[in-house]
C-alpha cells in the first residue's frame, strides 16, 4: 500500500538543505527508507508564505495567500512510500528526525 508522510514542523527555524544532508539522524532515516525499497518520492516544500489556497464556493473561485489553516506546525515536505501495512509505515515515520521536533502525519493513498 502507498502512504504519504506529511512532514510537519514549526517553520520559524527550518534547517537548511546542508544541515539536513549533514544530520546523521536524517541520513540514517534516509538509508533505512532506501533499504526498505519503499521510497517513491520525497520533496521539501517552500515556506507557507509562498502558499496559495484555492476554494470554489457557489461557483466562485476564491484564491488566497497562505495555507488553509492557521497553525504553528505546517507541512514542510512530503514523502511517498510503499509499505505492506500501516505498522511498517509507522516504523518509517518514527525514524524521521522531524518526528522528534514536529510531527509526521501518515495518509494512505487511494489506489
C-alpha positions in Angstrom: 0.0 0.0 0.0 1.2 3.5 -0.7 1.4 6.1 2.1 2.2 9.8 2.1 4.1 11.1 5.1 3.3 14.8 5.7 6.3 16.3 7.4 5.1 18.9 9.8 7.2 21.3 11.8 7.4 24.8 13.2 8.5 26.9 10.2 10.2 29.6 12.3 13.6 27.7 12.4 13.8 25.4 9.5 17.1 23.5 8.9 18.9 24.3 5.7 19.4 21.6 3.0 23.0 21.4 4.1 22.0 20.8 7.7 19.6 18.0 6.7 22.3 16.4 4.4 24.8 16.5 7.3 22.4 15.4 10.0 23.3 11.8 11.0 19.8 11.0 12.2 18.3 12.2 8.8 21.0 10.2 6.9 20.2 7.1 8.9 16.5 7.5 8.2 17.1 8.1 4.5 19.2 4.9 4.3 16.5 2.9 6.2 13.8 4.0 3.7 16.1 3.1 0.8 16.9 -0.3 2.4 13.2 -1.0 2.7 12.8 -0.2 -1.0 9.7 1.7 -0.4 10.6 5.3 -1.4 8.5 6.6 -4.2 9.1 10.4 -3.9 10.2 12.9 -1.3 10.4 16.7 -1.5 10.7 19.6 0.8 8.1 22.3 0.3 8.6 26.1 0.1 7.6 28.1 3.1 4.0 28.8 3.9 4.4 32.4 2.8 4.7 31.0 -0.8 1.5 29.0 -0.5 -1.7 29.7 -2.3 -5.1 28.2 -1.4 -7.9 27.8 -3.9 -11.5 27.2 -2.9 -14.6 27.2 -5.1 -17.8 28.2 -3.3 -21.2 28.5 -5.0 -19.4 28.7 -8.4 -17.0 31.4 -7.3 -13.2 30.7 -7.2 -11.6 32.2 -4.2 -7.8 32.4 -4.2 -5.9 33.4 -1.1 -2.3 33.6 0.0 -1.1 31.2 2.6 -2.3 27.9 4.0 -5.9 26.8 4.6 -5.4 26.6 8.4 -3.6 29.0 10.7 -1.3 26.8 12.8 2.2 26.9 14.2 3.1 23.5 12.6 2.9 23.5 8.8 3.5 20.8 6.2 7.1 21.4 5.2 7.6 18.3 3.0 6.1 15.1 1.7 7.4 11.6 1.3 5.5 8.9 -0.5 6.5 5.4 0.5 5.2 1.9 -0.3 4.8 -0.5 2.7 3.0 -3.7 3.2 0.9 -2.2 6.0 0.4 0.7 8.4 2.7 -0.8 11.0 5.6 -0.6 8.6 4.6 3.0 7.6 4.6 3.9 11.3 8.1 2.4 11.7 9.3 4.6 8.8 7.7 7.7 10.2 9.0 7.3 13.7 12.5 7.2 12.3 12.2 10.6 10.6 14.1 13.3 12.6 11.0 15.6 12.4 9.0 13.2 14.4 11.2 14.4 17.3 10.7 18.2 16.7 7.3 18.4 14.8 5.1 15.5 13.6 4.6 13.1 10.8 1.1 12.6 9.6 0.6 9.3 7.7 -2.1 9.2 5.0 -2.9 6.1 2.9 -3.2 6.8 -0.8 -6.4 5.9 -2.7 -5.5 3.2 -5.2 
